[in-house]
Amino acid sequence: MAYKIHVIDVKNALQNYIWLIEHQASREVIAIDPTEAHLVQQFCRDHQLTLKQIWLTHWHKDHIGGVPQLIAEQHISVYGPRAELSKIPFIDHPLDDQDQVYFHDLRVDIIAVPGHTLGHIVYFIESLESVFCGDTLFAMGCGRLFEGTAEQMFHSLNRLAALPIQTQVYCTHEYTLSNAEFAITVEPNNLALQQRLDQVRKQRQYSEITLPSSIELELATNPFLRAENLADFTELRQRKDHF
């Protein structure tokens, strides 16, 4: 395989992950939502990799915090949402919905998913059957509505739910267990959800990463993707906020 996906566990209070995509022939990598620069720099040193691109999904500090230091030492292309340029001034490749970008021969499709923030975007890579979705879609959950409306988030999640079911879902936080414990209160008789909760509990006992998920798994177990209409989704999001 020409590309390899790596993860860095930030081990912070917000349980962030930094995803990296390596082009194996050149040993060049992309860092996605780099929370802390030194972790990316150390990973690249340890694996003899060269950071070439940074992809940002939205402006929150735990997603962009490492960028200024990473770009201070060498020229690295920074991709991110055009709609959030005022909050992420170091983006030099601003992106809009339905844009396409390339990393070597890897084609990346940009999907706008407002809700968590107004300019949030995700990076869908059909050839790798992967979507890097920041804080919009989580394993058995979705992002809080900090800026957008429930209607925007419901529409955004429906766009992600329409991706091919084999698509691997790379979100940015290890929220899976708490999301599963909420989801089971919504659908206590969902067998797939019961089994997934058991599995996730075992994984987290050993501090194992529970990601990536998949669109297929989320369609079967994520209450926010399974909401039948906007009213149901809105009620679920409000319940989760107080769970």
Backbone bond lengths (Angstrom), bond angles and torsions (degrees), N, CA, C in turn:
res aa  C-N    CA-C-N  psi(-1)  N-CA   C-N-CA  omega(-1)  CA-C   N-CA-C  phi
1 M - - - 1.461 - - 1.529 109.34 -
2 A 1.310 117.01 136.85 1.461 121.29 -174.94 1.522 112.82 -75.68
3 Y 1.342 116.37 -21.54 1.460 120.23 -175.58 1.525 110.49 -127.29
4 K 1.323 114.77 149.28 1.458 120.72 -179.87 1.526 108.08 -135.53
5 I 1.317 116.54 138.45 1.462 121.64 -179.96 1.527 109.25 -103.90
6 H 1.328 115.12 128.94 1.469 122.23 178.92 1.519 109.32 -116.16
7 V 1.332 115.97 161.68 1.460 120.49 175.74 1.526 109.67 -132.45
8 I 1.321 115.46 142.74 1.457 122.66 170.29 1.527 106.96 -116.06
9 D 1.321 115.95 123.39 1.463 121.21 175.15 1.530 107.24 -86.01
10 V 1.329 116.59 113.69 1.467 120.58 -176.16 1.531 111.05 -69.21
11 K 1.337 116.51 -27.08 1.468 122.15 179.28 1.533 111.44 59.49
12 N 1.327 114.81 40.30 1.459 119.72 176.36 1.525 110.09 -104.25
13 A 1.325 116.60 178.59 1.465 120.53 -177.62 1.521 112.43 -63.20
14 L 1.336 116.68 -29.73 1.464 121.21 -179.70 1.526 113.12 -87.24
15 Q 1.334 116.61 -0.23 1.471 122.29 175.86 1.532 112.26 57.35
16 N 1.332 115.19 45.75 1.469 119.87 179.43 1.515 112.07 -73.95
17 Y 1.336 114.04 149.83 1.460 122.42 165.91 1.521 108.78 -118.35
18 I 1.326 116.13 142.99 1.453 122.12 170.33 1.519 106.62 -108.34
19 W 1.324 117.15 121.08 1.465 121.06 177.93 1.522 109.80 -94.56
20 L 1.320 115.89 143.77 1.462 121.51 175.83 1.520 108.98 -128.93
21 I 1.319 116.41 141.74 1.465 122.12 175.21 1.515 107.46 -115.26
22 E 1.325 115.92 120.69 1.470 121.89 -178.10 1.527 111.05 -102.81
23 H 1.330 115.65 129.02 1.459 121.03 167.23 1.521 105.84 -86.40
24 Q 1.319 116.47 107.28 1.460 119.79 -165.44 1.528 113.85 -66.69
25 A 1.327 117.82 -32.54 1.465 119.93 -178.78 1.525 111.84 -65.87
26 S 1.332 116.82 -40.16 1.470 120.76 -177.02 1.524 112.62 -97.10
27 R 1.333 117.19 -14.16 1.466 123.49 -175.37 1.532 111.04 61.80
28 E 1.336 115.60 29.21 1.459 120.92 174.43 1.522 109.32 -96.68
29 V 1.337 115.87 147.90 1.463 119.40 -175.33 1.519 111.78 -134.09
30 I 1.327 112.79 157.96 1.465 124.42 168.71 1.525 107.00 -107.06
31 A 1.324 117.07 138.40 1.465 121.39 170.25 1.524 108.28 -109.59
32 I 1.310 116.13 131.16 1.459 121.37 -176.81 1.529 109.30 -109.04
33 D 1.321 115.94 121.94 1.470 122.86 -179.47 1.532 112.11 51.47
34 P 1.345 117.25 62.27 1.472 120.12 -175.72 1.532 112.28 -75.66
35 T 1.303 115.84 103.02 1.466 122.34 -177.56 1.521 111.70 -61.65
36 E 1.341 116.10 -47.48 1.461 121.24 -175.50 1.525 109.38 -132.80
37 A 1.325 115.79 128.10 1.464 121.47 -175.35 1.522 112.33 -62.80
38 H 1.328 117.10 -43.71 1.471 119.07 -172.03 1.521 112.01 -63.20
39 L 1.334 117.36 -29.94 1.470 119.67 178.83 1.527 110.99 -69.00
40 V 1.328 116.82 -39.92 1.460 121.06 177.89 1.530 109.92 -68.01
41 Q 1.326 116.54 -43.84 1.469 120.41 -179.87 1.528 110.98 -62.08
42 Q 1.317 116.48 -42.21 1.465 120.11 -179.69 1.525 110.99 -66.36
43 F 1.332 116.39 -41.26 1.465 120.37 179.13 1.525 109.84 -61.91
44 C 1.320 116.52 -44.57 1.468 119.98 -179.96 1.527 111.28 -63.69
45 R 1.315 116.78 -40.68 1.477 119.56 176.97 1.522 110.93 -62.95
46 D 1.317 115.85 -46.71 1.477 119.87 -176.18 1.522 112.60 -63.59
47 H 1.345 117.08 -29.05 1.468 120.66 -175.13 1.525 112.78 -112.19
48 Q 1.339 116.55 11.29 1.480 122.11 -179.82 1.534 111.37 52.05
49 L 1.310 115.18 53.41 1.455 122.07 -179.62 1.527 109.85 -115.26
50 T 1.337 116.17 154.17 1.455 122.04 177.62 1.521 109.23 -116.44
51 L 1.332 116.63 123.08 1.458 120.99 179.09 1.525 109.63 -75.74
52 K 1.338 117.24 123.00 1.470 121.70 -177.26 1.531 112.81 -114.36
53 Q 1.314 116.89 -33.58 1.460 119.88 -177.71 1.529 109.80 -137.60
54 I 1.328 115.24 151.63 1.461 122.95 170.75 1.524 107.16 -123.53
55 W 1.337 115.79 130.24 1.462 121.06 176.62 1.522 108.38 -112.17
56 L 1.324 116.55 129.87 1.458 122.22 178.79 1.524 109.86 -116.51
57 T 1.332 115.44 137.44 1.468 119.72 179.66 1.521 112.31 -93.40
58 H 1.347 116.88 -32.67 1.469 120.82 179.76 1.523 108.86 -166.36
59 W 1.330 116.48 175.95 1.456 121.90 -164.37 1.524 115.81 -85.17
60 H 1.312 120.25 -7.15 1.463 120.24 -174.39 1.529 111.86 -59.22
61 K 1.332 115.05 144.54 1.463 120.49 -168.90 1.534 112.98 -60.96
62 D 1.339 117.01 -33.17 1.465 118.47 -179.36 1.531 111.65 -72.69
63 H 1.332 117.10 -2.51 1.463 121.00 176.91 1.528 112.66 -109.14
64 I 1.323 116.51 -22.93 1.472 119.20 -176.12 1.525 113.08 -119.06
65 G 1.339 117.00 -0.60 1.456 120.63 -170.12 1.518 115.71 -57.08
66 G 1.328 117.28 -32.48 1.457 120.16 -176.52 1.515 115.17 -86.49
67 V 1.333 116.91 -7.59 1.470 119.32 -170.42 1.525 113.31 -65.06
68 P 1.337 120.29 -49.43 1.468 118.89 -176.45 1.525 113.51 -54.00
69 Q 1.319 116.95 -41.86 1.472 119.79 179.64 1.531 111.42 -70.04
70 L 1.328 116.93 -37.47 1.466 119.95 -178.65 1.526 111.34 -66.19
71 I 1.324 117.42 -37.71 1.464 119.41 -176.44 1.534 112.08 -88.80
72 A 1.334 116.79 -8.18 1.469 119.59 179.98 1.520 111.51 -71.58
73 E 1.334 116.86 -26.97 1.462 120.89 -171.83 1.520 113.47 -96.41
74 Q 1.320 118.32 -19.90 1.468 121.21 -179.73 1.524 108.42 -160.77
75 H 1.332 116.94 163.30 1.456 119.03 177.83 1.522 109.99 -78.56
76 I 1.306 115.47 118.68 1.460 122.51 177.33 1.520 106.93 -130.44
77 S 1.318 117.23 130.22 1.462 121.34 179.35 1.526 109.71 -71.41
78 V 1.329 115.78 131.21 1.465 120.72 -179.09 1.531 108.99 -114.60
79 Y 1.320 115.36 116.59 1.460 122.97 179.81 1.534 108.91 -102.91
80 G 1.330 116.35 143.83 1.456 119.25 178.04 1.516 110.52 -176.62
81 P 1.329 116.17 178.98 1.470 120.63 -173.11 1.526 112.57 -70.98
82 R 1.313 115.85 126.76 1.468 120.51 176.28 1.530 110.78 -58.14
83 A 1.322 116.53 -35.47 1.463 121.05 -176.47 1.530 112.39 -66.20
84 E 1.343 117.62 -12.81 1.462 120.34 -178.59 1.530 111.84 -118.12
85 L 1.330 116.43 21.17 1.466 120.41 179.64 1.521 112.68 -58.04
86 S 1.320 117.19 -34.38 1.466 119.79 -179.00 1.524 111.33 -65.61
87 K 1.339 116.67 -24.10 1.460 121.18 -179.45 1.526 112.20 -101.96
88 I 1.344 117.04 -15.52 1.475 121.68 178.46 1.528 107.37 -129.91
89 P 1.337 117.81 72.95 1.465 120.21 -171.17 1.520 114.74 -67.75
90 F 1.345 117.39 -14.29 1.465 119.07 -178.22 1.526 113.31 -88.25
91 I 1.325 118.68 4.21 1.471 120.69 171.24 1.527 108.56 -65.32
92 D 1.343 117.51 125.80 1.467 119.43 174.31 1.527 112.45 -111.85
93 H 1.340 116.87 -1.14 1.466 121.81 173.33 1.533 107.65 -130.26
94 P 1.346 117.84 79.20 1.472 119.99 -178.70 1.526 111.81 -69.88
95 L 1.318 115.71 139.78 1.462 121.51 -171.85 1.525 111.80 -122.06
96 D 1.319 114.30 144.92 1.458 122.76 176.31 1.524 109.91 -121.24
97 D 1.325 114.73 167.27 1.463 120.92 176.53 1.527 110.60 -53.52
98 Q 1.329 115.87 135.70 1.469 125.08 176.49 1.537 112.95 74.19
99 D 1.328 118.28 5.94 1.466 119.32 170.80 1.520 110.00 -66.88
100 Q 1.325 115.62 159.34 1.473 121.88 172.73 1.520 108.48 -126.85
101 V 1.329 115.93 138.50 1.460 121.20 174.57 1.519 108.02 -128.64
102 Y 1.325 116.22 165.70 1.462 121.32 -177.84 1.523 110.98 -130.18
103 F 1.325 114.48 145.20 1.466 123.01 168.77 1.526 104.95 -128.63
104 H 1.338 116.11 106.88 1.471 120.62 -166.88 1.532 107.40 54.65
105 D 1.329 118.92 -122.61 1.473 119.08 -179.19 1.528 112.13 -98.83
106 L 1.319 116.47 13.06 1.461 121.39 -177.07 1.524 109.85 -86.50
107 R 1.322 117.04 115.48 1.461 120.44 178.53 1.521 109.61 -89.37
108 V 1.325 114.70 133.70 1.457 121.61 -176.32 1.529 108.71 -123.27
109 D 1.316 116.60 126.98 1.469 121.64 179.03 1.524 109.73 -101.27
110 I 1.319 115.72 133.10 1.456 122.11 -178.70 1.528 109.40 -96.01
111 I 1.325 116.08 130.31 1.458 122.04 178.08 1.524 107.77 -123.44
112 A 1.333 116.59 123.27 1.460 120.64 176.53 1.528 109.69 -78.61
113 V 1.338 115.52 131.29 1.465 120.37 -176.45 1.533 110.13 -135.79
114 P 1.338 118.22 65.76 1.465 119.61 -179.95 1.520 111.77 -61.93
115 G 1.338 114.28 151.72 1.463 119.93 179.73 1.514 109.19 154.16
116 H 1.321 116.10 -69.00 1.467 121.66 176.39 1.528 108.79 -63.72
117 T 1.333 116.72 -51.15 1.467 123.06 163.81 1.526 106.71 -127.94
118 L 1.320 115.85 166.21 1.466 119.06 -174.83 1.525 112.75 -72.65
119 G 1.339 117.11 -26.60 1.463 119.94 -176.56 1.509 115.16 -106.58
120 H 1.311 118.53 7.77 1.475 122.82 -174.21 1.531 110.92 -53.11
121 I 1.337 115.60 134.52 1.462 121.53 174.34 1.521 109.28 -127.29
122 V 1.332 115.45 161.83 1.469 121.28 172.51 1.518 108.73 -127.28
123 Y 1.333 114.68 161.70 1.462 122.71 -176.34 1.528 107.77 -116.17
124 F 1.321 116.43 109.94 1.466 122.11 -179.27 1.529 109.20 -104.09
125 I 1.328 115.55 125.87 1.464 121.29 -179.25 1.522 107.88 -119.46
126 E 1.325 115.17 99.23 1.466 119.90 -174.05 1.526 111.51 -61.66
127 S 1.342 117.37 -40.64 1.469 119.78 -175.96 1.529 112.39 -67.87
128 L 1.328 117.60 -25.40 1.470 121.06 175.98 1.531 111.70 -98.26
129 E 1.336 116.39 2.13 1.470 121.70 -178.76 1.525 110.23 49.79
130 S 1.343 115.76 50.12 1.454 121.21 -173.30 1.516 111.14 -141.04
131 V 1.338 115.39 146.25 1.458 121.12 170.26 1.531 108.25 -131.46
132 F 1.325 115.12 131.73 1.461 122.10 178.02 1.522 106.04 -104.08
133 C 1.335 114.90 106.05 1.467 119.11 -160.91 1.516 114.24 -115.39
134 G 1.327 118.61 15.24 1.456 120.24 172.41 1.505 112.52 53.41
135 D 1.343 115.90 -122.74 1.462 121.59 -176.72 1.530 112.43 -113.75
136 T 1.331 117.87 24.46 1.470 119.55 177.59 1.524 110.34 -87.96
137 L 1.304 117.44 -60.83 1.467 122.43 178.63 1.519 108.88 -107.60
138 F 1.338 116.51 124.64 1.460 122.27 173.58 1.529 109.20 -110.81
139 A 1.306 116.53 165.51 1.460 120.86 171.19 1.530 108.02 -61.96
140 M 1.317 116.14 111.83 1.468 124.50 -179.83 1.523 113.10 63.87
141 G 1.342 117.00 19.99 1.455 119.64 179.27 1.511 112.08 -154.35
142 C 1.327 115.04 -172.53 1.464 121.45 173.79 1.524 108.29 -150.06
143 G 1.312 116.56 166.80 1.454 120.74 -176.78 1.518 112.54 -70.78
144 R 1.321 114.74 154.59 1.464 119.92 173.82 1.528 110.16 -67.22
145 L 1.322 115.10 156.95 1.466 120.64 -178.90 1.527 109.16 -92.34
146 F 1.324 116.42 80.86 1.463 120.06 -179.01 1.526 111.84 -77.07
147 E 1.323 117.74 -36.12 1.463 120.76 -176.77 1.529 113.01 -126.02
148 G 1.303 116.27 -36.68 1.456 119.77 -174.49 1.522 112.46 -89.29
149 T 1.316 114.98 -177.29 1.464 122.18 -179.39 1.533 110.23 -101.20
150 A 1.316 114.70 164.51 1.462 119.64 174.81 1.524 110.48 -59.86
151 E 1.320 116.22 -37.69 1.463 119.80 179.80 1.528 111.11 -62.97
152 Q 1.336 116.63 -42.60 1.466 119.76 177.61 1.525 111.09 -62.10
153 M 1.334 116.96 -45.82 1.460 120.24 -178.03 1.527 111.23 -66.03
154 F 1.309 117.29 -40.10 1.460 121.30 178.55 1.531 109.80 -59.85
155 H 1.331 116.43 -44.38 1.462 120.83 177.95 1.532 110.86 -64.79
156 S 1.328 116.72 -42.91 1.467 120.60 -179.95 1.524 111.38 -61.83
157 L 1.320 116.46 -43.98 1.468 119.95 179.75 1.521 111.22 -65.80
158 N 1.322 116.69 -35.39 1.464 119.31 177.26 1.526 111.22 -64.83
159 R 1.325 116.90 -34.34 1.469 119.70 176.45 1.530 110.13 -64.62
160 L 1.320 116.95 -42.03 1.464 119.77 179.57 1.525 110.90 -70.45
161 A 1.321 116.90 -36.25 1.472 120.55 179.48 1.527 111.73 -64.23
162 A 1.331 116.23 -22.37 1.467 120.69 -179.34 1.525 113.06 -84.46
163 L 1.338 117.93 -4.38 1.462 120.05 176.12 1.534 109.33 -66.82
164 P 1.344 117.97 159.81 1.471 119.66 177.94 1.530 111.06 -52.11
165 I 1.330 116.37 139.44 1.470 119.83 -171.34 1.528 113.06 -64.17
166 Q 1.340 117.08 -22.36 1.463 119.05 -179.72 1.534 112.69 -81.20
167 T 1.334 116.63 -4.34 1.462 120.42 -177.93 1.521 110.79 -59.73
168 Q 1.332 116.04 128.69 1.456 122.17 177.33 1.524 109.15 -81.55
169 V 1.313 116.16 135.38 1.465 122.65 -174.09 1.527 109.33 -105.14
170 Y 1.328 114.88 111.14 1.469 121.66 179.93 1.528 108.36 -106.93
171 C 1.335 116.06 95.51 1.458 119.69 175.94 1.529 109.17 -96.86
172 T 1.321 117.50 -179.83 1.456 120.11 -163.59 1.521 114.10 -107.93
173 H 1.327 118.58 1.62 1.469 119.46 -178.61 1.526 110.92 -137.64
174 E 1.316 115.07 150.38 1.464 122.19 176.15 1.532 108.56 -90.52
175 Y 1.335 113.95 69.61 1.468 120.18 179.80 1.523 111.69 -102.57
176 T 1.309 117.08 10.35 1.460 120.23 -166.96 1.520 113.23 -61.63
177 L 1.327 118.44 -42.85 1.460 119.97 -176.02 1.526 111.20 -66.28
178 S 1.326 117.65 -47.07 1.467 118.90 -179.92 1.531 110.74 -64.97
179 N 1.337 116.45 -36.12 1.465 119.37 176.36 1.523 111.32 -64.31
180 A 1.335 116.40 -41.09 1.471 120.79 -179.80 1.520 110.60 -64.70
181 E 1.323 116.24 -38.55 1.469 119.44 -178.83 1.525 111.39 -68.53
182 F 1.335 116.84 -30.29 1.467 119.13 172.02 1.525 110.72 -73.63
183 A 1.337 116.37 -45.53 1.467 120.83 -175.70 1.523 112.05 -57.27
184 I 1.329 116.74 -37.07 1.468 119.75 -176.90 1.532 110.77 -69.24
185 T 1.341 117.58 -23.19 1.476 119.73 175.18 1.527 111.19 -74.10
186 V 1.325 116.05 -23.64 1.470 121.27 179.54 1.524 110.01 -81.80
187 E 1.335 115.84 -43.23 1.470 121.13 -177.83 1.528 110.01 -130.67
188 P 1.330 117.70 72.32 1.475 119.82 -175.95 1.520 113.91 -63.52
189 N 1.326 118.28 -20.20 1.463 121.27 -177.73 1.525 113.36 -100.27
190 N 1.327 116.77 8.61 1.464 121.17 179.50 1.528 108.53 -79.42
191 L 1.346 116.10 107.68 1.463 120.85 -174.13 1.532 111.62 -62.51
192 A 1.325 116.85 -42.23 1.468 119.97 179.51 1.529 110.70 -60.83
193 L 1.314 115.50 -37.53 1.461 120.56 179.19 1.531 111.29 -70.54
194 Q 1.310 117.19 -40.72 1.473 120.81 176.41 1.532 110.48 -58.21
195 Q 1.332 115.57 -46.01 1.470 120.11 -178.69 1.528 111.08 -65.88
196 R 1.335 115.57 -39.41 1.463 118.71 -179.15 1.528 110.90 -68.21
197 L 1.315 117.73 -40.28 1.460 120.77 177.55 1.525 110.83 -59.55
198 D 1.322 117.13 -43.86 1.472 120.55 177.65 1.522 110.97 -59.93
199 Q 1.316 116.24 -44.65 1.462 120.65 -178.94 1.528 111.21 -63.87
200 V 1.326 116.22 -44.69 1.465 120.45 -177.42 1.529 110.57 -66.07
201 R 1.319 117.02 -38.53 1.473 119.60 176.94 1.523 110.96 -59.39
202 K 1.314 116.16 -42.55 1.477 119.84 179.12 1.524 110.50 -65.65
203 Q 1.325 116.66 -44.16 1.469 120.50 -179.69 1.526 111.39 -60.07
204 R 1.320 116.34 -43.76 1.463 119.42 -175.55 1.526 111.98 -74.52
205 Q 1.335 117.80 -22.96 1.463 119.78 173.42 1.523 111.05 -59.57
206 Y 1.327 115.19 -31.09 1.466 121.11 -179.43 1.532 111.73 -104.81
207 S 1.327 116.39 15.57 1.472 122.82 -179.93 1.525 112.38 56.52
208 E 1.332 116.32 31.91 1.470 120.23 178.08 1.524 110.02 -81.49
209 I 1.330 115.92 145.85 1.459 121.36 175.51 1.530 109.24 -69.76
210 T 1.319 115.94 139.00 1.478 120.23 -178.54 1.522 112.19 -100.30
211 L 1.317 117.57 5.86 1.460 122.89 -176.02 1.520 110.67 -113.96
212 P 1.325 118.66 160.39 1.460 126.53 0.06 1.525 112.66 -75.83
213 S 1.306 114.13 160.88 1.456 121.65 167.79 1.525 107.16 -94.61
214 S 1.323 116.80 -161.83 1.465 120.67 173.66 1.523 108.19 -144.95
215 I 1.303 116.24 158.17 1.466 119.95 176.47 1.529 109.75 -58.86
216 E 1.321 116.98 -41.75 1.473 120.33 179.90 1.528 111.25 -58.70
217 L 1.334 116.22 -45.84 1.469 120.74 -179.20 1.526 110.83 -66.52
218 E 1.312 116.70 -38.98 1.466 119.93 179.11 1.531 111.41 -66.94
219 L 1.324 116.96 -39.40 1.467 119.48 178.20 1.527 111.14 -61.97
220 A 1.322 116.57 -27.87 1.467 120.64 -178.53 1.525 112.97 -87.51
221 T 1.340 117.77 -23.14 1.472 119.45 -168.40 1.524 115.36 -133.44
222 N 1.307 119.15 -8.19 1.466 120.51 -175.43 1.528 109.74 -96.32
223 P 1.332 118.36 112.94 1.471 119.62 -175.67 1.525 113.51 -61.05
224 F 1.335 116.72 -27.97 1.468 119.43 -177.97 1.532 111.25 -74.25
225 L 1.334 116.96 -31.44 1.471 119.41 173.86 1.521 111.56 -79.73
226 R 1.323 116.43 -21.59 1.463 120.76 -177.12 1.536 112.26 -91.83
227 A 1.337 116.58 -6.32 1.470 119.66 177.18 1.530 109.53 -60.42
228 E 1.312 116.61 132.60 1.469 120.80 -172.36 1.523 112.69 -81.81
229 N 1.321 116.83 -22.49 1.464 119.00 -177.44 1.516 109.48 -155.53
230 L 1.325 115.72 173.25 1.461 121.09 -176.24 1.526 112.21 -62.35
231 A 1.321 117.09 -39.56 1.468 119.58 -179.54 1.526 111.27 -61.73
232 D 1.338 116.64 -43.68 1.461 120.73 178.43 1.524 110.36 -63.77
233 F 1.327 116.49 -43.14 1.460 120.19 179.98 1.528 110.80 -62.00
234 T 1.326 116.32 -45.55 1.464 120.90 -178.18 1.519 110.92 -60.23
235 E 1.326 116.53 -43.26 1.467 121.07 179.31 1.529 110.69 -64.43
236 L 1.332 116.54 -41.05 1.474 120.65 178.07 1.522 111.59 -62.85
237 R 1.326 116.93 -44.45 1.462 120.71 -178.16 1.527 110.00 -63.10
238 Q 1.327 117.18 -39.89 1.455 120.52 178.55 1.531 110.82 -67.05
239 R 1.320 117.22 -40.00 1.471 120.26 177.04 1.525 111.19 -62.65
240 K 1.339 115.89 -42.83 1.469 119.17 -178.74 1.530 111.03 -65.37
241 D 1.323 116.83 -34.35 1.476 120.12 179.71 1.519 111.93 -61.47
242 H 1.323 116.82 -25.73 1.468 120.81 -177.78 1.530 112.05 -112.36
243 F 1.316 116.50 14.42 1.489 119.95 -176.78 1.525 110.16 -75.98
